[in-house]
Structures are given as C-alpha cells and as structure tokens.
Amino acid sequence: MSGDNDDARELKATAVKTMAAPDLPYQPPVPKNYRPRIALIGCGGIAKNHLDAYRAKDYSVVALCDTNLAAAESLRDEFFPEAIVTDDAEEVFARKDIEVVDLALHPTPRLALIRRALEADKHVLSQKPFVTDIREGRKLVELAEQRGRKLAVNQNGRWAPYFSYLRQLLKQDMLGEIISCDIHIAWDHTWIKGTPFEKIHHIVLYDFAIHWFDIVTRVFGERRPIQVFARVGKSLGQELDPPLSAGVLVSYDNGQASLVFHAATKFSPAETTVVTGTKGTFRSTGPVCANDQITLTTADGEAAISLEGAWFNDGFAGAMGELLCAIEDDREPENSARENLRSLELCFAAMASADSNQAIKPGDVLDVSV
C-alpha cells in the first residue's frame, strides 16, 4: 500500500467558503394598481387560507358562495363582513362588477363551474389538482382564450418561500443545466380518517404530491420527462385504506427526479429537497411545507439563505397575486392552466405506473378516477 491518504475513491467533505446569498424577488407578486372585485366559490376548510391571504394583501372579496350558507356566512363574518353570501353560483356569475372568481371546490363539481365562469367573462383561479381529465382541461384552456380571460391554477406551493426562491434561482440560471431533483417527505397524513379524502385511493400521489410533481416540472423547465415509474404501499400499522407510502422515479434525458413520500410518520416529520445542476446545488430541509434550512452552493462558495414568510398563507397570496399581475400586464400567468397540464401529465403517469407496475410515459394517460 502506498500510504497515500488522498485516494480519489474516498468519500470526504471538502471545505467550502462562505458567500452572500443572492437577493432574489421570492415574495408573492402583487399587482401595481389592479384591485378587482373577487368572488370565492367553495367555503370548505381550505377557504380560510385563501381569505386570510387575500385580506392580508388588501384584495377585495365581495361575494362568498357555498351550498352550505352557514359556512359562507361564518367566513364572511370573519374575513370580509361587507361581502354578500349566496348558495347560487349563477348569482355570482351574473354580477358585472365581479371580475375574478376563485373556485375552491373538489374537481368534479368544479369543472362545470369553471366553464360557466369563463362563459360569464370572469378570470378564474382554479383549485388544484386542476382536472381529472386532461382533455377537459385543454377545452377549458381553449375556452379561456376564446373569451379573452385568464385561467390559472392554485399551485400555491410555488410561492412557499423556499420553492419560490428556488424558482428564482432557476430563472437566473444560477444552477445551470439540471442534473437531478430529489424530494423526500415524511409526515402524518392520517388526519384524513373519516373525511372524503379517505376515499381517494391515491391520496398521496394525487391530492398531496401534485404540489411536488409541479415543482419537479418547474425545475426541469422545458425538458420533457421520458418515463415515470412509481410504487405505492401501505405502511405498517396504518388503519386507513389508501396506501400511505409512495416512491416515484422520473427519467429525463441526462436527468432524473426522485420523490419519496411516507405519510404515516408520527414522529419527527421532515421534508428535504435537493436540486443539483452544472453550476450549483440548492438544498432545503426542515419542517414539512416549511423548510427553514436552505443553502445554495456554487463554485463561488456556499450561501445560507434566510427567508421570510410561510407557505400558509404566502402560497395562496402568490397564486392569486400572479393571476392578478397577469391580468394587469395582459400576459400568461406563470400558474396558467395550460402549463399546469404538464404537471398533471406527470401526476397521472405516476398513478398509472403504481397501478400497473409498469413505467409510463407522461402524456400517455389522459384521465384518472379519484
């Protein structure tokens, strides 16, 4: 043996100098002057986050609609006391002064209401996941274009501070060509017991993971995935019917993404994202949906990034704010329904792969049952 301790095969940490964090505009976008009247249709549990975010940004919510009038009245009293309350969506669509409709409903009842809102010449923010049939989603995109309206999707995770900062790094090309994106999340999702969500077989891959499929799609930009392979299974001791563990491998030309979800983690829940590129590596870790340890490492050194805000409710402010900015600037929203269909293609392929135990090409599966 040579006794040389500098064996290239040895895995060891190398010293990295400290550098300043790039100052990037990661906060939720806000229109310069445009403050339209907004209606919220759907006053379920998540509606509070929508309204709290809109109130914080001083947006004008003038109508709340739900078949459960008591739910709408309760939210009206808490957030926008001057708003009207109705159980008839047509009353909202008939009002000429309402320009934007936020549809916070489940996919099945939401589909027809998106169409009606567009036909009534309203701009629309749709809850995610956008549709269960990509062909129907394309028709809605075409209808929005025909009516000259903006149709966006509430992919609020994009404006979680750590993901918003990551997207700004990508826009500035600070990571270079993306090589890999690895996401690992362990948390307790058993709160769905006894709720309608418990009836969704792919509750993890469909309703939850759509945020992270959307992030993977944003990370790889215009590059199209070649195939997806996914597996799901029940966790030891779980009492719920849907599988709560899932793993997904997404293949790109010269790139790869992996997503691991453990939704029956009772102790020490955590989330980690690592994105590696030819120019740098982004890493975030910490509480689920609230990563607070974030670094950027490049040839110039490593920056510890301190961010303000939180997914709840900056994410909701960002989704609506981006739509309003797009209307004001007459451009396509970053969270437009058209580009969101690519995230759904990835999600649907993962679900089909888990069901068939076969690799699936995104775009080959156009609809799912939930």
Secondary structure, 3 states (H helix, E strand, C coil): CCCCCCCCCCCCCCCCCECCCCCCCCCCCCCCCCCCEEEEECCCCCHHHHHHHHHHCCCEEEEEECCCHHHHHHHHHHHCCCCEEECCHHHHHHCCCEEEEEECCCHHHHHHHHHHHHHCCCEEEECCCCCCEHHHHHHHHHHHHHHCCCEEECCHHHHCHHHHHHHHHHHCCCCCCEEEEEEEEECECHHHCCCHHHHCCCHHHHHHCHHHHHHHHHHHCCCCCCEEEEEEECCCCCCCCCCCEEEEEEEECCEEEEEEEECECCCCCEEEEEEEECCEEEEEEECCCCCCEEEEEECCEEEEECCCCCHHHHHHHHHHHHHHHHHHHCCCCCCEHHHHHHHHHHHHHHHHHHHHCCCECCCCCCECCC
